[in-house]
């Protein structure tokens, strides 16, 4: 049995655009939760911890929004 004759060429598996939209929305939602946690820490008068949560939340919300947005553009093209 010679398996090299029947082998198909290697293909890279890609994530569907719907899955990317879902991942982006999830990351953005976690970012908003981090922003709310930063607000809670700020109201508790813990500014150092609040700054970390604000920064993490902002980055996650922006990255999640871009990921979902670019996935929608990819979905329209394909």
N, C-alpha and C positions, 0 to 999 in steps of 0.2 A: 504494500500500500504506500503510495507516494503522495503525501499531503501537500507538497509544494505545487502540484498541478491544479488542485482544487481551491487553493487559498485565494481569497478576495483581497484587493488592495486595502491597506490600512486607511481607515477614515477616522478623523477626529470627531468625537461626539461633542455636540454643542448643546447648550441649554436653550430651551425654547424661549421665545419672547414673553410668553405669558408667565413663565416661571421667573424671569428676570423682573417683570413688573411686580410680582408678588414679593420677591426678595427685597426689591427697592422700597416698596411700601412698608414692609416689616422693619427694615433698617431705619426708615424715616420715623416710624411710630416709636421705635426704641429711642431715637434721638429726642423726640418730643418728651418722652418720659424722663430722660436724663435732664432736659431743661426744666421740667417741673420739679425734679429732685434738687436741682441747683437752686431753684426759687425757694424751696422749703428750707434748704440749708442756709440760704441768705436770710430768711426770716428768723431762723434760729440764731442768727448772729455768728455764723461760722464762715467768714468770707473766703478763707483759703480753700476749703472743701467746695464751697459754692462755685468758685472760679473754675475748678477742675470739672465739675459736673456741667457747668455752662459750656465750657469749651468742648467737652466730649459730646454733649448733646447737639451743639451747633454743627460740629463736623459730621456726626451721624445723620442728622436731618438733611444736610446739604448733599452728602454722598448718596443717601437713599433717594432723594428727589431726582438727582441727576441719573441714577441708575434706572429708575422707573421711567423717566422722560426719554432717555436714549433707547430703552427697550420698546417704547411705543413707536418711536421713529423707525426702529428696525422692523417692527411688526407691520407698519404701513408699507414699507418697501418690499418686503418679502411676501 
